[in-house]
Amino acid sequence: MRVNKIFFGLLLVLVGFAGKAQNQFHVTQYMTHHPLINPGAVGAFENLNGALFYRAQWVGFDGAPNVAGFNINSPIGNGNSNVGLTLVNDRIGVNNTTDVSGNYAYSIQTSLKTKLSFGLSATLRMNQSNYADVETNGVVDPSFQANSPTLLMPNFKFGTYFNSRKYYIGFAIPNLLHNEIVNNGGYSGKTTFDFSQMHFYLHGGYKFEINPKFDLNVSTLLKQVAGAPLQSDLNVLAEYMRKFGLGFSYRTSNEIAALAQFRINDMFKLGYSYDYTLNNLGNYSSGSHEIMFVFDIKSNAEEPVIEAPRF
């Protein structure tokens, strides 16, 4: 695995030098808790809610990504406003990035069964890289003799979210600004506005109530950024008695995933996914594992008039 570690480490460092510190973290079970990818979805809930998750990607590949995160949201005031907090730590190779985001969403009830929400997140990104840990196969390179300091960079996210009990559609921009790491005799962070670096997310889903015991949940996510091909996925999950769920996911990046969910009670749900890469990377990895715990703390026995669907 030494060759893999050297190759992977150098690849990640080159990406960092190119200034691409704006890559978005990836979770397979985003459809289980939409606020993780869309701040507008924060406004879709009428109760305290949130999620914890951990993802180990490309297991067996040295330096592969590991992502852990926590999100919590709550309505405030007259019920049209929601606030939240999101923490995400993303480790890949020698790079360690932590995002702390404060979320706010405002909702408009467009009918008795639908709601439209607008959300904005203010993010502080903390990025640190241990370049001295990169194995250079005996080649002495001054760029790899020291670690970078912890660099602080601001950013913002924007999202809209329209939902009913059975369906939703959302649009999000997870990076309104471009964060760049520059090395001019020393590492420093640089933040600019660059439309070409923006990521765009479009996601939606529908719950088919097959019969009183079975539901079929279908969802999709489209990701677009300039200079890269459009990436999309299709997720299908069959749910029994709204308690047990099994399904699969396919992404156009040539990956498939198995999905499993278990609702512990009305307030807690546990989800697991196993991803497998169909391209050459799959020859060096045993796949990716992800676990997610979702909670909805209902304040009374009444069900919300409009509850965001969770697939």
FIDOMI-995034 format. One record per atom (N, C-alpha, C, O): z negated, y, x negated. Coordinates in steps of 0.001 Angstrom, whole numbers, padded with zeros to 6 digits, always signed. Layout:
<rs>
ZYX
...
</rs>
This chain:
<rs>
+000000-001210-000813
+000000+000000+000000
+000000+001266-000850
+000075+002371-000314
-000084+001113-002176
-000149+002279-003039
+001116+003110-002930
+001045+004337-002855
+002283+002454-002919
+003543+003174-002819
+003608+003932-001494
+004036+005085-001448
+003181+003273-000421
+003179+003933+000886
+002311+005171+000872
+002682+006205+001426
+001129+005065+000227
+000200+006187+000197
+000786+007359-000572
+000675+008507-000143
+001418+007067-001721
+002029+008130-002515
+003143+008799-001724
+003205+010026-001642
+004023+007992-001143
+005156+008535-000390
+004680+009362+000797
+005163+010471+001026
+003722+008811+001555
+003255+009492+002746
+002525+010779+002383
+002706+011802+003044
+001703+010738+001339
+000979+011927+000910
+001902+013039+000464
+001714+014196+000838
+002919+012689-000351
+003863+013696-000807
+004668+014271+000351
+004953+015468+000380
+005032+013425+001298
+005781+013898+002454
+004972+014922+003234
+005505+015954+003640
+003686+014646+003447
+002852+015562+004212
+002651+016877+003476
+002634+017939+004099
+002498+016819+002159
+002324+018044+001385
+003577+018897+001438
+003493+020117+001582
+004748+018264+001322
+005997+019008+001409
+006141+019685+002763
+006620+020816+002854
+005727+018992+003804
+005757+019596+005136
+004834+020806+005186
+005171+021836+005769
+003659+020666+004563
+002731+021789+004542
+003288+022972+003787
+003141+024109+004235
+003935+022733+002631
+004522+023824+001859
+005648+024505+002628
+005895+025697+002447
+006322+023759+003477
+007401+024351+004268
+006859+025234+005370
+007624+025898+006068
+005536+025249+005537
+004926+026136+006507
+004842+025554+007893
+004582+026300+008837
+005047+024263+008072
+005040+023667+009392
+003635+023216+009769
+003395+022035+010021
+002724+024159+009804
+001358+023837+010208
+001193+023945+011713
+000070+023918+012217
+002306+024067+012443
+002247+024317+013865
+002528+023074+014693
+002588+023151+015921
+002702+021926+014041
+002965+020698+014785
+001835+020437+015774
+000668+020665+015456
+002177+019958+016978
+001200+019730+018021
+000634+018314+017928
+001354+017370+017600
-000657+018173+018219
-001249+016848+018232
-000665+016060+019398
-000204+016637+020383
-000689+014740+019276
-000072+013882+020273
-001106+012944+020882
-001882+012314+020163
-001114+012853+022208
-001903+011844+022905
-000990+011154+023918
-000199+011809+024595
-001103+009843+024016
-000278+009092+024959
-000760+009271+026394
+000052+009315+027319
-002081+009374+026587
-002652+009425+027926
-002843+010857+028444
-003801+011141+029163
-001934+011744+028075
-002026+013125+028544
-002025+013191+030068
-002637+014089+030647
-001337+012240+030733
-001240+012260+032193
-002578+011972+032874
-002731+012209+034072
-003547+011460+032110
-004874+011180+032664
-005733+012434+032726
-006643+012519+033550
-005451+013418+031853
-006200+014677+031852
-005251+015786+031384
-005122+016037+030186
-004599+016436+032329
-003549+017407+032023
-004002+018646+031243
-003188+019200+030506
-005268+019120+031362
-005671+020294+030573
-005523+020118+029063
-005529+021107+028331
-005390+018882+028584
-005212+018678+027147
-003877+019234+026661
-003758+019595+025490
-002873+019311+027527
-001567+019816+027104
-001140+021072+027854
-000158+021711+027477
-001868+021436+028916
-001454+022571+029733
-002683+023348+030199
-003437+022845+031032
-002909+024568+029683
-004082+025334+030129
-004025+025716+031596
-005060+026009+032194
-002826+025719+032196
-002733+026004+033619
-003413+024947+034460
-003907+025249+035546
-003451+023700+033977
-004073+022602+034716
-005585+022755+034810
-006222+022092+035630
-006170+023619+033982
-007609+023874+034073
-007965+024390+035467
-009046+024107+035983
-007046+025152+036075
-007319+025738+037375
-007105+024809+038549
-007312+025222+039690
-006703+023578+038319
-006390+022655+039410
-007613+021923+039943
-007517+021195+040931
-008763+022108+039299
-009948+021347+039680
-010977+022234+040368
-011085+023425+040072
-011728+021643+041283
-012755+022362+042036
-014152+021908+041650
-015105+022123+042400
-014282+021280+040486
-015572+020769+040046
-015585+020687+038518
-014545+020786+037869
-016775+020506+037965
-016913+020318+036526
-016160+019062+036108
-016333+018005+036715
-015320+019169+035069
-014504+018029+034654
-014212+018128+033166
-014431+019172+032551
-013720+017046+032592
-013376+017072+031179
-012981+015696+030679
-012838+014749+031453
-012807+015604+029372
-012382+014346+028763
-012767+014323+027294
-012874+015362+026643
-012972+013109+026786
-013125+012847+025362
-012076+011810+024984
-011803+010889+025755
-011489+011957+023802
-010499+010972+023390
-010505+010793+021876
-010922+011674+021123
-010029+009629+021458
-009835+009335+020040
-008553+008536+019893
-008308+007602+020656
-007732+008904+018909
-006458+008219+018687
-006309+007889+017204
-006402+008769+016349
-006077+006622+016915
-005756+006155+015564
-004283+005756+015571
-003906+004747+016167
-003465+006546+014911
-002016+006339+014962
-001522+005585+013731
-002017+005785+012622
-000541+004719+013950
+000106+003969+012869
-000933+003236+012007
-000980+003409+010789
-001756+002422+012658
-002814+001689+011965
-002217+000813+010868
-001230+000112+011092
-002818+000858+009688
-002321+000103+008545
-001515+000947+007581
-001196+000502+006479
-001180+002171+007989
-000410+003085+007144
-001379+004091+006548
-001991+004869+007281
-001532+004088+005200
-002462+004998+004547
-002087+006451+004839
-000924+006838+004731
-003083+007239+005208
-002841+008645+005486
-002301+008920+006872
-001911+010051+007164
-002267+007917+007736
-001725+008094+009082
-002631+009004+009914
-003813+009154+009601
-002084+009611+010970
-002863+010560+011780
-004033+009911+012504
-003943+008778+012978
-005131+010654+012578
-006284+010323+013414
-006675+011591+014157
-006930+012624+013538
-006723+011513+015482
-006989+012688+016303
-008158+012400+017231
-008210+011348+017869
-009092+013335+017303
-010217+013230+018222
-010374+014562+018934
-010155+015616+018336
-010754+014524+020215
-010869+015771+020943
-011837+015701+022099
-012230+014625+022549
-012213+016889+022572
-013138+017032+023694
-012706+018238+024506
-012343+019275+023951
-012747+018094+025842
-012399+019191+026732
-013375+019204+027899
-013739+018152+028426
-013800+020412+028304
-014666+020562+029467
-014265+021832+030201
-013987+022857+029579
-014234+021758+031540
-013810+022887+032363
-014700+022987+033592
-015292+022003+034034
-014781+024210+034138
-015602+024416+035319
-015101+025620+036107
-014662+026605+035513
-015159+025557+037451
-014847+026745+038251
-015951+027783+038120
-017108+027436+037883
-015598+029049+038273
-016580+030133+038232
-016273+031107+039356
-015181+031083+039924
-017214+031946+039672
-016996+032993+040658
-016700+032459+042040
-017389+031569+042538
-015651+033019+042664
-015307+032672+044045
-014484+031402+044164
-014058+031045+045263
-014251+030711+043050
-013507+029459+043082
-012058+029586+042686
-011387+028571+042501
-011541+030814+042545
-010156+030998+042115
-010013+030979+040599
-008896+030882+040090
-011105+031067+039877
-011072+031122+038415
-011779+029910+037825
-012798+029453+038344
-011226+029402+036741
-011827+028298+035988
-011846+028657+034512
-010931+029316+034018
-012870+028230+033817
-012952+028426+032374
-013177+027070+031715
-013649+026126+032348
-012830+026989+030431
-012990+025720+029730
-013046+025890+028234
-012811+026974+027700
-013360+024804+027571
-013430+024760+026114
-012772+023477+025636
-013016+022408+026196
-011935+023571+024600
-011271+022408+024023
-011481+022394+022520
-011270+023404+021849
-011897+021246+021989
-012044+021033+020550
-011166+019859+020154
-011252+018792+020762
-010324+020038+019145
-009454+018961+018668
-009460+018953+017151
-009230+019979+016511
-009727+017773+016577
-009647+017591+015134
-008503+016624+014821
-008471+015501+015324
-007581+017067+013998
-006379+016295+013682
-006314+016090+012169
-006166+017047+011409
-006426+014833+011744
-006355+014498+010320
-005081+013702+010063
-004814+012699+010725
-004303+014165+009091
-003081+013448+008719
-002884+013599+007218
-002680+014705+006716
-002946+012482+006509
-002849+012523+005053
-003989+013330+004465
-005156+013053+004741
-003661+014325+003657
-004667+015171+003010
-004983+016408+003845
-005793+017241+003439
-004351+016530+005006
-004522+017720+005841
-005543+017474+006947
-005539+016429+007597
-006412+018455+007144
-007461+018387+008159
-007411+019680+008972
-007657+020763+008441
-007091+019560+010263
-006955+020725+011130
-007891+020605+012317
-007946+019561+012968
-008628+021669+012600
-009500+021728+013764
-009133+022931+014610
-009072+024053+014109
-008885+022700+015904
-008575+023767+016849
-009732+023931+017823
-010219+022954+018391
-010168+025167+018011
-011185+025514+019002
-010534+026476+019981
-010103+027562+019593
-010458+026083+021256
-009752+026880+022257
-010659+027217+023433
-011340+026349+023979
-010657+028490+023814
-011290+028923+025046
-010227+029069+026119
-009225+029749+025899
-010421+028446+027278
-009386+028386+028311
-009801+029174+029557
-010968+029171+029949
-008829+029845+030164
-009051+030527+031437
-007852+030284+032335
-006710+030355+031882
-008104+029997+033610
-007025+029773+034572
-007366+030448+035892
-008519+030467+036324
-006340+030999+036519
-006480+031616+037846
-005581+030872+038816
-004418+030610+038507
-006110+030523+039999
-005389+029680+040946
-005134+030411+042263
-005927+031239+042711
-004000+030071+042859
-003618+030590+044163
-003338+029396+045070
-002524+028538+044731
-003998+029337+046204
-003733+028262+047159
-002493+028643+047955
-002540+029537+048800
-001389+027964+047681
-000106+028309+048286
+000077+027712+049677
+000922+028176+050442
-000703+026692+050011
-000703+026105+051346
-001987+025304+051494
-002830+025293+050597
-002129+024640+052625
-003330+023833+052824
-003391+022653+051855
-004467+022111+051600
-002241+022256+051316
-002194+021062+050477
-001693+021306+049064
-001596+020358+048284
-001371+022548+048705
-000833+022822+047373
-001534+024010+046730
-002074+024882+047410
-001511+024019+045410
-002153+025080+044629
-001294+025395+043411
-000717+024492+042804
-001208+026682+043052
-000493+027142+041868
-001482+027811+040934
-002234+028695+041347
-001486+027390+039666
-002444+027909+038689
-001720+028451+037462
-000685+027928+037048
-002291+029515+036889
-001794+030105+035646
-002925+030070+034630
-004052+030456+034941
-002631+029609+033415
-003681+029458+032420
-003314+030054+031081
-002142+030105+030710
-004327+030507+030355
-004160+031056+029012
-005302+030563+028139
-006458+030545+028564
-004975+030165+026924
-005981+029718+025960
-005897+030574+024705
-004807+030870+024216
-007050+030967+024192
-007144+031625+022894
-007679+030597+021902
-008743+030016+022118
-006944+030374+020821
-007255+029291+019884
-007536+029823+018489
-006846+030719+018003
-008546+029269+017858
-008799+029502+016442
-008533+028199+015714
-009192+027191+015967
-007560+028221+014804
-007207+027032+014034
-007826+027114+012646
-007707+028127+011957
-008491+026032+012247
-009081+025928+010913
-008356+024820+010165
-008418+023656+010559
-007677+025175+009100
-006847+024231+008365
-007322+024132+006920
-007505+025142+006239
-007519+022891+006465
-007938+022658+005074
-007207+021438+004536
-007080+020437+005240
-006726+021505+003302
-005947+020416+002701
-006514+020049+001338
-006758+020919+000501
-006725+018734+001118
-007230+018229-000164
-006050+017798-001034
-005804+016605-001212
-005329+018772-001570
-004146+018467-002361
-004476+017691-003631
-003635+016944-004132
-005693+017858-004159
-006074+017151-005377
-006174+015647-005156
-006182+014881-006119
-006252+015213-003893
-006343+013789-003595
-004987+013101-003539
-004925+011877-003418
-003904+013860-003624
-002574+013273-003557
-002279+012520-004848
-002429+013069-005940
-001860+011264-004724
-001489+010466-005892
-000048+010784-006273
+000874+010559-005489
+000139+011305-007477
+001466+011746-007924
+002100+010774-008904
+003071+011122-009577
+001569+009563-008996
+002150+008524-009845
+002217+008945-011314
+003165+008630-012033
+001171+009670-011733
+001064+010052-013129
+001722+011364-013489
+001543+011851-014605
+002483+011955-012574
+003149+013226-012848
+002161+014364-012616
+001557+014446-011546
+001990+015236-013596
+001069+016363-013484
+001789+017526-012814
+002787+018034-013325
+001274+017933-011676
+001857+019051-010932
+000735+020022-010605
-000226+019633-009941
+000821+021276-011048
-000259+022245-010777
-000561+022425-009296
-001683+022771-008928
+000428+022196-008451
+000215+022382-007015
-000777+021377-006460
-001364+021603-005402
-000973+020245-007178
-001846+019187-006684
-003149+019089-007474
-003795+018041-007470
-003541+020173-008153
-004741+020128-008970
-005964+020711-008277
-007081+020586-008779
-005760+021353-007114
-006887+021978-006425
-006708+021839-004910
-005598+021685-004400
-007838+021898-004219
-007807+021842-002764
-007699+023254-002188
-008114+024228-002816
-007144+023345-001008
-007038+024651-000363
-008362+025006+000293
-009116+024109+000671
-008666+026308+000440
-009855+026697+001205
-009608+026447+002689
-008490+026121+003088
-010635+026598+003494
-010458+026508+004941
-009839+027809+005433
-010437+028878+005316
-008640+027705+005982
-007887+028874+006421
-008024+029030+007925
-007862+028065+008672
-008324+030248+008373
-008513+030541+009787
-007289+031276+010317
-006882+032297+009762
-006701+030751+011397
-005516+031359+011985
-005620+031368+013501
-006000+030356+014089
-005293+032488+014158
-005380+032561+015625
-004089+032093+016287
-003024+032092+015671
-004202+031699+017539
-003027+031373+018325
-003384+031456+019804
-004550+031618+020163
-002368+031344+020657
-002563+031387+022100
-001674+030336+022759
-000620+029974+022236
-002125+029852+023923
-001358+028900+024712
-001207+029459+026121
-002069+030193+026605
-000104+029104+026774
+000130+029549+028141
+000647+028381+028961
+001387+027537+028455
+000254+028334+030234
+000743+027261+031083
+000675+027609+032555
-000161+028409+032975
+001552+027008+033335
+001507+027077+034788
+001457+025656+035321
+001955+024724+034690
+000846+025501+036502
+000622+024155+037035
+000615+024232+038555
-000162+024987+039140
+001478+023452+039191
+001572+023400+040655
+001263+021975+041091
+001861+021026+040583
+000330+021817+042032
-000073+020460+042375
-000514+020317+043820
-000903+021284+044476
-000442+019089+044291
-001033+018651+045549
-001782+017360+045241
-001959+017015+044073
-002222+016647+046268
-002907+015377+046025
-001979+014314+045451
-002419+013436+044709
-000692+014391+045794
+000227+013320+045430
+001144+013662+044258
+001669+012751+043617
+001349+014913+043965
+002312+015245+042907
+001890+016499+042154
+001041+017263+042613
+002493+016693+040997
+002260+017891+040198
+003493+018174+039357
+004293+017281+039077
+003633+019436+038957
+004643+019827+037982
+004060+020976+037166
+003468+021903+037717
+004233+020906+035858
+003648+021916+034996
+004582+022327+033881
+005456+021563+033470
+004389+023540+033396
+005143+024067+032260
+004156+024716+031304
+003274+025459+031735
+004292+024445+030013
+003336+024972+029043
+004026+025342+027738
+005013+024727+027334
+003476+026367+027091
+003860+026745+025726
+002592+026605+024879
+001720+027471+024945
+002471+025550+024096
+001232+025299+023366
+001061+026130+022101
+000039+026006+021426
+002030+026970+021760
+001885+027839+020593
+002709+029109+020800
+003922+029103+020589
+002060+030189+021208
+002754+031464+021381
+002996+032156+020042
+003895+032989+019925
+002202+031814+019039
+002350+032381+017701
+002706+031281+016715
+002549+030094+017004
+003190+031690+015544
+003539+030742+014483
+002544+030883+013347
+002443+031945+012732
+001808+029813+013065
+000861+029772+011952
+001526+029142+010741
+002136+028077+010838
+001404+029804+009607
+002078+029340+008395
+001115+029398+007215
+000368+030364+007062
+001138+028363+006386
+000364+028346+005144
+001276+028751+003999
+002318+028131+003787
+000898+029775+003267
+001714+030252+002152
+000918+030113+000857
-000312+030164+000859
+001635+029938-000236
+001016+029787-001552
+001682+030758-002512
+002731+030463-003083
+001067+031909-002682
+001530+032915-003626
+000465+033113-004697
-000182+034157-004777
+000305+032076-005518
-000752+032108-006509
-002106+031729-005924
-003117+031736-006625
-002119+031403-004659
-003326+031004-003938
-002972+030772-002484
-002062+031412-001956
-003673+029875-001838
-003353+029534-000460
-003909+030589+000496
-005027+031076+000328
-003104+030929+001499
-003549+031854+002539
-002820+031531+003837
-001758+030908+003832
-003407+031965+004948
-002797+031737+006249
-002025+032960+006706
-002434+034093+006452
-000910+032731+007380
-000066+033816+007875
+000295+033522+009331
+000741+032421+009654
+000102+034500+010199
+000399+034347+011617
+001433+035375+012047
+001253+036574+011831
+002514+034905+012654
+003586+035781+013111
+004058+035320+014491
+003704+034237+014958
+004868+036171+015129
+005530+035778+016370
+006942+035352+016032
+007722+036143+015501
+007282+034094+016337
+008604+033553+016020
+009029+032662+017177
+008554+031533+017303
+009922+033164+018023
+010335+032432+019210
+010936+031076+018857
+010785+030111+019606
+011617+031006+017716
+012284+029753+017337
+011294+028642+017005
+011672+027472+016962
+010026+028997+016768
+009014+027990+016430
+008215+027526+017642
+007354+026655+017517
+008490+028099+018817
+007724+027737+020000
+008071+026340+020500
+009228+025922+020464
+007055+025630+020962
+007239+024359+021644
+007194+024618+023151
+006463+025490+023620
+007980+023854+023896
+007999+023982+025351
+007769+022609+025982
+008431+021633+025630
+006826+022551+026914
+006504+021313+027608
+006829+021472+029090
+006499+022490+029700
+007470+020470+029658
+007682+020379+031095
+007224+018993+031529
+007737+017990+031034
+006267+018926+032443
+005734+017620+032829
+005537+017563+034335
+005328+018582+034994
+005607+016361+034857
+005443+016184+036296
+005143+014742+036626
+005334+013850+035800
+004667+014515+037855
+004349+013160+038274
+004195+013064+039777
+004023+014068+040468
+004260+011829+040275
+004145+011577+041716
+003384+010276+041932
+003580+009295+041215
+002506+010292+042945
+001737+009098+043323
+002356+008491+044585
+002354+009117+045645
+002885+007271+044465
+003430+006545+045611
+002341+005632+046166
+001862+004733+045474
+001959+005865+047399
+000947+005017+048032
+001658+003842+048691
+002126+003940+049826
+001734+002730+047965
+002484+001562+048431
+001850+000961+049680
+002538+000683+050662
+000537+000763+049636
-000232+000267+050776
-001689+000648+050535
-001984+001270+049515
-002608+000301+051429
-004003+000718+051236
-004642+000233+049939
-005664+000779+049522
-004066-000776+049293
-004667-001311+048076
-003952-000886+046802
-004578-000784+045747
-002649-000638+046884
-001877-000374+045672
-001253+001016+045689
-000703+001459+046698
-001352+001699+044532
-000654+002954+044281
+000231+002762+043057
-000106+002003+042148
+001372+003460+043043
+002251+003451+041885
+002395+004884+041397
+002930+005738+042104
+001917+005141+040188
+001943+006483+039620
+003066+006585+038590
+003125+005794+037649
+003946+007549+038769
+005074+007769+037863
+004981+009191+037317
+004765+010135+038078
+005140+009349+036014
+005053+010678+035402
+005984+010761+034203
+006454+009750+033682
+006240+012011+033777
+007115+012240+032636
+006713+013519+031924
+006065+014389+032506
+007098+013623+030670
+006864+014809+029857
+008086+015052+028984
+008554+014151+028288
+008599+016282+029028
+009713+016685+028178
+009200+017707+027174
+008522+018665+027546
+009526+017499+025892
+009117+018408+024824
+010364+018953+024126
+011292+018209+023810
+010366+020271+023892
+011503+020884+023231
+011023+021934+022237
+010136+022731+022544
+011614+021930+021045
+011409+022972+020051
+012729+023151+019323
+013463+022185+019117
+013033+024371+018934
+014306+024661+018286
+014476+023826+017024
+013536+023673+016244
+015678+023287+016825
+015976+022517+015630
+015628+021056+015726
+015821+020314+014762
+015115+020614+016871
+014752+019208+017053
+015337+018719+018375
+015498+019506+019307
+015654+017431+018463
+016192+016902+019723
+015130+016906+020824
+013934+016812+020548
+015577+017013+022053
+014674+016942+023199
+013987+015583+023219
+014646+014546+023138
+012659+015590+023327
+011906+014340+023423
+011346+014206+024833
+010819+015168+025392
+011460+013020+025401
+010944+012799+026737
+010297+011423+026810
+010516+010570+025949
+009504+011226+027840
+008913+009908+028064
+008880+009617+029551
+009015+010513+030384
+008700+008352+029861
+008556+007894+031242
+007338+006987+031305
+007227+006033+030534
+006427+007284+032223
+005193+006518+032360
+005096+005942+033765
+005321+006649+034747
+004766+004675+033860
+004594+004002+035144
+003262+003264+035111
+002995+002493+034190
+002427+003504+036121
+001108+002875+036177
+000845+002365+037591
+000872+003139+038547
+000592+001064+037723
+000227+000466+039002
-001293+000418+039090
-001960-000038+038162
-001841+000893+040217
-003288+000996+040368
-003739+000188+041586
-003159+000303+042666
-004763-000615+041405
-005311-001457+042474
-006629-000895+042967
-007574-000738+042193
-006692-000593+044254
-007888-000074+044905
-008396+001198+044220
-009575+001539+044308
-007473+001896+043532
-007811+003115+042792
-008952+002878+041804
-009741+003776+041511
-009017+001650+041303
-010080+001278+040360
-009519+000691+039075
-009974+001057+037991
-008538-000215+039162
-007925-000818+037985
-006463-000370+037897
-005755-000332+038902
-006030-000036+036698
-004651+000382+036518
-004027-000244+035284
-004660-000323+034231
-002770-000695+035416
-002006-001233+034298
-000609-000620+034344
-000040-000430+035419
-000053-000309+033151
+001276+000287+033140
+001880+000315+031755
+001382-000315+030822
+002966+001059+031643
+003667+001166+030363
+004262+002559+030237
+004384+003299+031213
+004625+002894+029007
+005245+004181+028698
+006364+003959+027699
+006250+003124+026801
+007444+004708+027859
+008540+004669+026883
+008884+006095+026476
+009061+006968+027325
+008978+006324+025158
+009357+007629+024636
+010695+007522+023925
+011013+006506+023307
+011473+008599+024026
+012792+008604+023399
+012718+008658+021882
+013738+008520+021206
+011514+008858+021335
+011324+008747+019889
+011240+007287+019463
+010837+006975+018343
+011629+006392+020382
+011714+004953+020133
+010339+004313+019992
+010062+003569+019051
+009485+004635+020972
+008149+004059+021022
+007860+003561+022432
+008337+004130+023414
+007085+002505+022518
+006619+001993+023795
+005105+001913+023752
+004509+001842+022678
+004481+001925+024934
+003021+001874+024989
+002579+001100+026217
+003201+001173+027277
+001494+000357+026056
+000835-000316+027165
-000361+000526+027589
-001106+001022+026744
-000545+000687+028900
-001599+001534+029435
-002561+000704+030281
-002142-000190+031015
-003847+001006+030172
-004861+000340+030998
-005928+001358+031370
-006355+002160+030539
-006358+001315+032643
-007388+002230+033128
-008412+001480+033968
-008096+000505+034650
-009636+001960+033899
-010706+001393+034724
-011580+002535+035224
-012154+003279+034428
-011680+002674+036542
-012539+003695+037128
-013938+003119+037281
-014156+002201+038071
-014882+003660+036522
-016251+003172+036533
-016914+003476+037869
-017570+002614+038453
-016741+004704+038353
-017193+005128+039678
-016391+006369+040064
-015375+006666+039437
-016834+007090+041084
-016075+008243+041561
-015999+009367+040533
-015145+010247+040641
-016886+009347+039538
-016959+010455+038600
-016435+010123+037208
-016127+011038+036445
-016322+008838+036849
-015982+008475+035478
-014824+007478+035436
-014751+006542+036232
-013920+007712+034478
-012786+006810+034276
-012608+006569+032777
-012800+007469+031960
-012235+005330+032435
-011992+004953+031054
-010552+004487+030917
-010073+003688+031722
-009858+004988+029894
-008467+004620+029683
-008217+004161+028255
-008879+004611+027321
-007248+003256+028096
-006866+002750+026773
-005345+002613+026718
-004705+002236+027700
-004778+002927+025550
-003340+002732+025354
-003082+002140+023976
-003777+002438+023005
-002067+001300+023924
-001609+000724+022662
-000131+001062+022499
+000698+000684+023326
+000187+001778+021424
+001562+002202+021150
+002164+001349+020043
+001486+000962+019092
+003451+001066+020191
+004159+000348+019133
+005479+001061+018865
+006219+001403+019788
+005759+001278+017574
+006976+001962+017159
+008094+000954+016945
+007921-000036+016234
+009242+001211+017564
+010373+000287+017478
+011281+000562+016295
+012167-000240+016001
+011077+001702+015598
+011918+001997+014439
+011319+001383+013177
+010381+000590+013259
+011854+001744+012011
+011432+001116+010752
+009961+001339+010427
+009362+000550+009696
+009370+002410+010965
+007961+002659+010704
+007095+001524+011227
+006015+001260+010698
+007574+000854+012270
+006833-000269+012819
+006675-001424+011856
+005800-002269+012047
+007511-001482+010811
+007385-002543+009808
+006163-002365+008923
+005733-003311+008264
+005594-001150+008901
+004454-000858+008032
+003169-000596+008817
+002127-000317+008224
+003235-000684+010124
+002071-000370+010942
+001908-001412+012033
+002883-001983+012522
+000644-001652+012411
+000362-002588+013502
+000279-001878+014847
-000102-002491+015845
+000631-000596+014889
+000629+000139+016143
-000415+001242+016164
-001064+001517+015154
-000570+001873+017324
-001516+002973+017503
-002453+002649+018661
-002037+002083+019672
-003732+003020+018498
-004737+002772+019527
-005314+004110+019998
-005553+005016+019199
-005528+004213+021293
-006085+005445+021852
-007035+005101+022990
-006724+004272+023846
-008183+005739+022989
-009157+005545+024054
-009533+006909+024614
-009679+007874+023863
-009692+006991+025943
-010011+008257+026591
-011044+008033+027691
-010947+007089+028475
-012028+008919+027729
-013056+008901+028763
-012949+010194+029548
-013043+011280+028976
-012753+010087+030865
-012551+011242+031730
-013693+011330+032724
-014143+010313+033251
-014169+012555+032984
-015254+012725+033944
-014957+013847+034928
-014372+014871+034573
-015378+013630+036186
-015340+014601+037282
-016724+014620+037902
-017107+013670+038584
-017482+015688+037676
-018843+015758+038199
-018796+016482+039535
-018791+017712+039583
-018761+015721+040609
-018675+016298+041948
-020052+016797+042382
-021055+016099+042228
-020084+018010+042923
-021357+018653+043266
-021886+018260+044629
-023068+018449+044918
-021012+017708+045480
-021468+017273+046796
-020623+016110+047261
-019710+015680+046556
-020917+015601+048435
-020239+014405+048935
-018842+014696+049463
-018066+013766+049683
-018504+015972+049674
-017196+016312+050207
-016136+016230+049128
-016359+016641+047989
-014982+015697+049495
-013875+015653+048568
-013197+017013+048526
-013156+017707+049542
-012653+017419+047349
-011940+018684+047274
-010751+018692+048214
-010142+017652+048466
-010417+019877+048736
-009262+019996+049617
-007982+019644+048870
-007121+018935+049391
-007869+020141+047657
-006687+019845+046822
-007202+019324+045491
-007762+020085+044703
-007024+018056+045237
-007517+017445+044007
-006343+017118+043106
-005380+016489+043545
-006411+017539+041844
-005314+017274+040910
-005140+015786+040714
-006115+015088+040435
-003915+015275+040852
-003699+013836+040646
-003888+013467+039183
-003456+014193+038288
-004535+012339+038951
-004740+011843+037589
-004123+010459+037496
-004522+009531+038198
-003141+010343+036611
-002385+009107+036522
-002818+008275+035334
-002278+007191+035109
</rs>
